[in-house]
Amino acid sequence: MPALPYLMLGGGPGAFIGAVHRIAAAMDQHWRLVGGSFASTSERSRETGAALGLAPERSSGTWQECLAREAKLSAEERAVAVVIVTPNHLHVPMALAALKAGFHVICDKPLGGSVAEGKELAAAIAASGRIFALTHNYTAHPLISEARALVRAGRLGAIRKVLVEYAQGWLAGSLEKTGQKQAAWRTDPAQAGASCCMGDIGTHAANLAEHVTGLPIESLAADLSTFVPGRQLDDDGSVLLRFRGGAKGALVASQIMVGCENGLRLRVYGEKAGLEWSQEEPNTLVLRHPDRPAELLRTGQGYLSADAKSGARVPPGHPEGYLEAFANIYTRVAAAIRDPKAPRDFPGIDDGLRGMAFINACVESSAKNAAWVKVG
Ligand SMILES: NC(=O)c1ccc[n+]([C@@H]2O[C@H](COP(=O)([O-])OP(=O)(O)OC[C@H]3O[C@@H](n4cnc5c(N)ncnc54)[C@H](O)[C@@H]3O)[C@@H](O)[C@H]2O)c1
């Protein structure tokens, strides 16, 4: 089957996640990069285009020019999807324009800058009939699929307690003042939105908790902090959670936990069993029982559910992780584009809207001295 051609917006020189998307998209040979607007200047965009072997006419100009140019190509030549990997404030304008020009969209999280623009995008997606995927990549780890399958099958019983944390330390100092661009835009409200830490990594944690348990967070009480002097947005937060059906929990997201890397960890406990998973050790899922030793479930093993098995590429014991989880999303989106009846088993607009509601609720609650507020 021929690979699906795509454009990329963002992912220019020195960018972080654009290259991750390109590797992931290429992993299963379902996608082929054909052009893009990779940076805010045409020169830097062409620099990336040249490094990727693209013709200058497929990598020059602004993102608006890039979409207009592509839309004029014949159906055989033109891209079918646009990948958005820019700072947050550009996600929704780019996605709206891409949908209008007839492209499917794969966008990184968070959805955008506000709930209102998220709703505008949701309406545009529904009207377009195009696919919109949001790369909450952690949901596509094989053992997260297993965790979700175990919860759905009732193996944990009714869920009572959910603890999720995302611990980073990279913003423990004033990195943004050194010109480090990932830090600069994440701490700028005009580009990041209403939150730094909760928008950047808190949304991943909340999404993972909801994805595995199948339970929406109904209300929360958040205590956000800005520890680094002069910073405009939060760099740390502790949040109490109440889930639909009565489960309770806590979410800690922080970018000032010195020395921590990407400590995303989920623990879920029901009436009958408990689950523990950590993204820094993603090939092991701990299943705890009340009356016998814990089981260690491992990526790639034959005893896993069909969903978990389909997300692994190599025999057990060969580590799979971050890049492969992204690739699973790309592969599932390709299947959905090729066959409208294929399951849409990847995160989408609803996850994006939940993320925006989560950010809003955290900011509102914290401003009210950690009062309980509804999510959405
Ligand atoms: N899912 C994940 O694990 C994950 C991880 C990191 C980042 N992200 C998300 O990905 C997005 C990008 O983050 P990043 O860390 O790669 O940022 P980055 O600063 O490294 O890269 C952003 C890129 O966007 C380009 N850009 C900016 N304005 C542009 C414009 N007008 N036209 C075209 N390109 C433009 C920049 O030149 C740069 O190349 C953010 O929304 C972030 O939240 C997700």
The ligand as an SDF file (V2000), in Angstrom:
LIG
                    3D

 44 48  0  0  0  0  0  0  0  0999 V2000
    3.4440   14.6910   22.8900 N   0  0  0  0  0  0  0  0  0  0  0  0
    4.5960   14.9840   23.4440 C   0  0  0  0  0  0  0  0  0  0  0  0
    5.2200   14.1630   24.1060 O   0  0  0  0  0  0  0  0  0  0  0  0
    5.1830   16.3550   23.2350 C   0  0  0  0  0  0  0  0  0  0  0  0
    6.5070   16.6070   23.5920 C   0  0  0  0  0  0  0  0  0  0  0  0
    7.0380   17.8620   23.3190 C   0  0  0  0  0  0  0  0  0  0  0  0
    6.2480   18.8370   22.7560 C   0  0  0  0  0  0  0  0  0  0  0  0
    4.9510   18.5890   22.4630 N   0  0  0  0  0  0  0  0  0  0  0  0
    4.1040   19.6370   21.8560 C   0  0  0  0  0  0  0  0  0  0  0  0
    4.6000   19.8720   20.5430 O   0  0  0  0  0  0  0  0  0  0  0  0
    4.5410   21.2440   20.2300 C   0  0  0  0  0  0  0  0  0  0  0  0
    5.9400   21.7460   19.8620 C   0  0  0  0  0  0  0  0  0  0  0  0
    6.8010   21.5860   20.9720 O   0  0  0  0  0  0  0  0  0  0  0  0
    8.3800   21.5410   20.7860 P   0  0  0  0  0  0  0  0  0  0  0  0
    8.9500   21.2370   22.1090 O   0  0  0  0  0  0  0  0  0  0  0  0
    8.7540   20.6990   19.6400 O   0  0  0  0  0  0  0  0  0  0  0  0
    8.6710   23.0700   20.4460 O   0  0  0  0  0  0  0  0  0  0  0  0
    9.9380   23.6270   19.6510 P   0  0  0  0  0  0  0  0  0  0  0  0
   10.0890   25.0430   20.0840 O   0  0  0  0  0  0  0  0  0  0  0  0
   11.0950   22.7140   19.7910 O   0  0  0  0  0  0  0  0  0  0  0  0
    9.4910   23.5780   18.1270 O   0  0  0  0  0  0  0  0  0  0  0  0
    8.4860   24.4000   17.5970 C   0  0  0  0  0  0  0  0  0  0  0  0
    8.7260   24.5660   16.1120 C   0  0  0  0  0  0  0  0  0  0  0  0
    7.6480   25.3390   15.5630 O   0  0  0  0  0  0  0  0  0  0  0  0
    8.2250   26.2520   14.6310 C   0  0  0  0  0  0  0  0  0  0  0  0
    7.3450   27.3970   14.3970 N   0  0  0  0  0  0  0  0  0  0  0  0
    7.0710   28.4380   15.2260 C   0  0  0  0  0  0  0  0  0  0  0  0
    6.2870   29.3240   14.5970 N   0  0  0  0  0  0  0  0  0  0  0  0
    6.0460   28.8200   13.3590 C   0  0  0  0  0  0  0  0  0  0  0  0
    5.3010   29.2850   12.2410 C   0  0  0  0  0  0  0  0  0  0  0  0
    4.6510   30.4460   12.2690 N   0  0  0  0  0  0  0  0  0  0  0  0
    5.2990   28.5270   11.1140 N   0  0  0  0  0  0  0  0  0  0  0  0
    5.9680   27.3480   11.0590 C   0  0  0  0  0  0  0  0  0  0  0  0
    6.6830   26.8660   12.0930 N   0  0  0  0  0  0  0  0  0  0  0  0
    6.7130   27.5960   13.2240 C   0  0  0  0  0  0  0  0  0  0  0  0
    9.5300   26.6760   15.3000 C   0  0  0  0  0  0  0  0  0  0  0  0
   10.4040   27.2790   14.3730 O   0  0  0  0  0  0  0  0  0  0  0  0
   10.0200   25.3190   15.7850 C   0  0  0  0  0  0  0  0  0  0  0  0
   10.6990   24.6620   14.7410 O   0  0  0  0  0  0  0  0  0  0  0  0
    3.9430   21.9240   21.4450 C   0  0  0  0  0  0  0  0  0  0  0  0
    2.5630   22.1210   21.2620 O   0  0  0  0  0  0  0  0  0  0  0  0
    4.1990   20.9550   22.5700 C   0  0  0  0  0  0  0  0  0  0  0  0
    3.2220   21.0330   23.6070 O   0  0  0  0  0  0  0  0  0  0  0  0
    4.4130   17.3650   22.6870 C   0  0  0  0  0  0  0  0  0  0  0  0
  1  2  1  0
  2  3  2  0
  2  4  1  0
  4  5  1  0
  4 44  2  0
  5  6  2  0
  6  7  1  0
  7  8  2  0
  8  9  1  0
  8 44  1  0
  9 10  1  0
  9 42  1  0
 10 11  1  0
 11 12  1  0
 11 40  1  0
 12 13  1  0
 13 14  1  0
 14 15  2  0
 14 16  1  0
 14 17  1  0
 17 18  1  0
 18 19  2  0
 18 20  1  0
 18 21  1  0
 21 22  1  0
 22 23  1  0
 23 24  1  0
 23 38  1  0
 24 25  1  0
 25 26  1  0
 25 36  1  0
 26 27  1  0
 26 35  1  0
 27 28  2  0
 28 29  1  0
 29 30  1  0
 29 35  2  0
 30 31  1  0
 30 32  2  0
 32 33  1  0
 33 34  2  0
 34 35  1  0
 36 37  1  0
 36 38  1  0
 38 39  1  0
 40 41  1  0
 40 42  1  0
 42 43  1  0
M  CHG  2   8   1  16  -1
M  END
$$$$
